[in-house]
Amino acid sequence: MAARFALTDLPVPVIAAPMAGGPSTPALVAAVGAAGGLGFLAGGYTPASRLTAQIADTRELTAGPFGVNLFVPGRQPQGAALASMQRHVAAYRGALSPDAARLGVALPEPDWADEDGWEEKIALLTLVDPVAVVSFTFGVPGGNVVADLQEVGTAVWVTVTDPAEARAARDVGADAVVVQGFDAGGHRSTHRVEDEPNEFDHLALLPLLAELGLPMIAAGGVTTAGDVRRALAAGAAAVQVGTAFLLTPEAGTNPAHRLGLSDPALRTMVTRAFSGRPARGLTNRFALEHSDQAPAAYPVVDQITKPLRAAAAAAGDIGGVALWAGSGWRAASEEPAADVVRRLADGARA
């Protein structure tokens, strides 16, 4: 078995969080790695063919290690539970019809069998083009997947939000856990779509998970050197940072998202309106109008809202796009990604 990447291999304990939907780019991965951190490509929502190209592009920019994040497919409801959920989703689709008419788009029928190209991506990362780290969001992969990745020298990380999820990660042989607190931007990595996220930040979670003996990566609300210092003091081996990189020139953050992040008057909220899963973003019209209507149905709600989000982004309408951001979003700046890493790294040296 090949030697696997370890957090102790990092010159700087700063990891750029995988941010699906565009922000995570090969350029961002390479810039973070060049500054001593570890960058991640976001495999969620990314077809295997495109992920293959992104890995190749990243290797053109850096010879250093980097990671890929994947979404673990959830268990879809069956029988009466499925019929009930289908009714809820149909009602939500109907509630979105005025938005679709205003934007001139059609809402797709939900694909209940969608697994985001899971098998193809696992084959890519185990048989074709392994990378240093593969992390998982929304659940725990099967033990056979973990073993296959580790066999080719890939470290396996699992994102967790509570002790039970962390124990499940340990039990399948994960090399580390990403401990995601309530302040995190974007999706909470609850392992069951119907679960409401707890309100623990990573500083509260880290001591609860320490007894498991796995290296821990603190995530959620890390935007300053002080945040890094406190996370490391609480037992984290490294921090994972997303929002602080959203405005960097290397990030692929769309213009509407960047515009939203420039408005200091906005606040964040957790909503299922865009995807059916709880996710933190800047409060806007779509989230306020539809949060109470959205069912806990992922990925079908995400499928239905996709054309609405795309049309709003194309029109520069910040009221209709998912403005994912953590609670510390006001610390995001347009400085180069390497400068963000260096600024955060000061917390590790303090």
N, C-alpha and C positions, 0 to 999 in steps of 0.2 A: 504494500500500500504506500502510495506517495505521501511525502510529508505535507501537512496541511498548514495553511496560513494561520498565524496566531496573532492576537491583538498586541502581544509584546513585540511583534515585528514592526509595528508602526512607529516611525520617528515622532509623530504627533498624534495624540489620542483623539483625533477629530475625524468623524465620518460624515460625508455628505449623504443625507437621507435620499433614498430613491423616491422620486416624485413623479408619479404617472401622469400622462396627459401632455407631456412636452417639456417641463422644466429640466429634467435630468437629460443631459446631452453628453456625447463623447468629449466635447470641449470642456464641460464642467468637470467630468470625471478626471480628465487629464490634469487640469489645473489644480484640483484638490490634491491629487497624488503628487504632483511636482512640489507642492508646499509641505509635503510630509504626511498628509492625511490619506484617507481612503475614499474614493468615489464609487458611486453606484449607478448603474443603468437601471431604469424602471421597466421590468418586463411585463407588468400588468398593463392590459389593454394593447399590448404590442404583439402583433403576429410574429410567429417564429421566424419568418423570412426577414422581417424588418429588424428583429432582435439580432439575427445573424449579421446583418449589415452594420448595425450599431457596434457590435463587439469588434468587428473588423476595423471599423473607423476608429474605435478607441485604441486598438493595438497599433494603429498608424501613428497615434499621438503620444503614446506612452508605452514604455517597456515594463512599467511597474504593475503591481497588483491592483485589481479592482473587483467589484462585485456586481451581481445581478440579483434583483429582487423579483419574486414571483408571487402571484395571488393563489392561495390554495382554494380549489373549488369547494363550495359548501354542499351540504346534503340538501337536496330539494325536498319539499314536503310531498307526501304521498296521500292517495285516497281522498278522504273528506277534507283533510288539511290543505291539500293541493287545490281542491275545488273552491274552498273558502278563500285562499290566497288569490286565486285567479279572479274571483269576483272583486276583491279589494283592488287588485292591479287594474282591472278593467274600469273600475270607478275612478281611479286616479288618472288613468289615460283620458277618460272623458273630461275630468276637471282641467286637464291641460289643453283641451281642444281650442279654447280661445287664444292661448299663447301661440299655438301652432298656426292658427288662422292669421294672427297678427304678423307673424314672421314669415308666413308663406311656405311652411314646411309640412310634411306628412309625418305622423307619428308611427313608428314601426310596430308590428305585432311582436309581443315578447317571445323570446326563444328560451324556453325553460331548460333546454339541454346544454346551454352554453357553458363551457368550462374554460374559456379564454385560451384555447390552444395548449392546455396543460401537458398532454402527452408529447406533443411536438417539442415543446420547450424543454421538458425534462430530457428527451432524447438528444436535443442539441447540446445541453450542458453536461451530459454524461458521456455521450458517444462521439460527438463531433468537435466541440470547442469548449472544453472546461475552462472555468475562471477560478480566481482565488477563493471567492466566497459566493455562496448563494444564500440569500435570506428569504424567509417566507412570511407572508402577511395573511391574515384571516384564518389561520389554522395551522395545524401540524401535519407535515407530509408523512406518508407511510414510512415505516422503518426501512423498507426496501429502497425507497427513494433516497433516504439519508445515507444508507450504506453504499449505494451506487455512486453517489456524489463523493463521498469520502474516499472511496476506492480509487478515484481518479485525482485525488489530492485537493479536493474542494472542501473548505470548511463550511459547515451548515449552521446558520443562525435562524432562530425563530422569534418573531415579534410577539410579545405577550403583554397582557394588561392586568393580570392578577396571578396569585400563587397557583391556582389550579392549572392555568394555561402553562405556567412555567414548569410545573411538574410533568405535564404531558410532553413538553419539549425535551426535558431531561430523559424521560422514559424511552423516547425514540432515538436517543443518542446525539442530540444536538450539541454542537461545540460551544455555543454561547447563546444568550438570550438578549434581545433588544427590549428593554423595559420601557414601555411607552406609557407616559403619564397623560393625564386629562388635558394638559395644556397643548398637546400636539396639534399641529395643523393637518388638514386632510383627514383621511379615514382613521377612525379608531380601529385597532386590529383585534377587536373582540372575535373570538373563535366561532361564535354562533351569531348569525345575522340578527336574530330576534332579541338578543341581549342588549339591555341598555347599559352604556358604559358607566363604570364607577367614576368617582370624582377624586381619586388619588393622583397626586402628582408623582413624578419618578422618585423624588426624595422620600416620599412615604412608602413607595413600593420596594425600593432597593433593600432595606433591612429585612423585609418580609421574605425576600427571595434568596438572601445570602446563604441560608442553610443548605440550599441545593447544591452548592459547590461549583456552579457554572460561572464563567466570566459573564459580567453584566455590562451592557451598553445602555446608558441613560438617554432617553429620547423624550421630547415634549417640552417646549418652552425654553430650550437652551439657545440663548442669543448673545450672551455676554461672557467675558472671561470669568466673571464672578459666578455665573451659572455653571461653568465648567469646573471651577474650583470646588464648589459645593457638591456637585455630582461625584467627583472623584473622591472627595472626603467621605461621602456616604457609601462608598464601596464600588462605584462603577470603575471599570477598566478603561472606558472610553465614553465619548458622547456621540450621539447621532443628531445632526442638525439639518433641518430642511428650510424653514422659512427664511433664515438669515441669508440663504443663497438665491432666493427667488429673483432679486433685482440685479444680481451680478450680470455683467455682459456675457458671460459664458452660458448662462441659463437660457433655456428655450421657453421661458414664461411668455405667454401671449400678451399682446399690447393691452387688451382689456384688463387682464389680471394685473399687469404692471400699473395701469392707471388706477385701479382700485386700491392698490397698495400705496399710492401717493396721497390718499385722502386721510389725514390724521383724525378726522371726526368719526370714522367708522369704528365699529367694535366687532368682536367675533361672537359667533354662536355655533352650537352643534345642531345639525339638521340632517334628516334623511331625505330631504326634498329632491336632491339631485341624483342620488344613486340607490336609495333604499337602505343604505347603511349609515350609521351615525358618523358624521364628519364635521370638523371644525373649519369654518371659513368666515370671511367678512360678511356681516349682515347686509343683505340686499333685497330688492323687491321680490325676486323669485323665492328666496328662502322664507321671507315673511309671509308670503301669500300661500305657500304650499306645504310648509313644514307639518302642519296639523293634519294634512290630508294624506301624506306619503306613507305607504305601507312598508313594513320591514321585509322587503322583497328584493334581494340582490342576486344576480345582476340585472334582473329584468327592468327595474325602475331606471337603472343607469342606461339601459338600451333605449328606453322610451324617451328619456330626456336628452339623449345625445344630439339629435338634430336641432333641438331648441337651443342647447348650449353653443353648438357650432354656429348657428345663425346669429345669435347674440354676440358672440366673439367677433364674427366677421363684420358686424355693424358697430363694433366698439361700445356695445351696450353693457356696462358693468352691472346693471340690474338683473341681467339674465344669465350670467355665467357663474360657474363655481369658483369663487375667489378664495381658494383654500389658503389658510394662514393660521399659524399658531398664536397663542395669546400674547407673545412678545413680538408681534409682527412689526411694531413701530421701530424696532432696532434694525430692520432690513435696510440695506443701502445699496447704492449702485457701484460700490467699490469692486475691484477685481476679486475673484474667488480666492486667490492666493492670499490677499490681504485679510479676507474674512478668516481664513484658517489661522494666519499668524496672530490676528487679534484674539481669537478664541484660545489659541495655544498659550497665551500669556497666563491663562488661568491654571494651566497644568504646571507652570513653572513657579507660580506664587507660593 
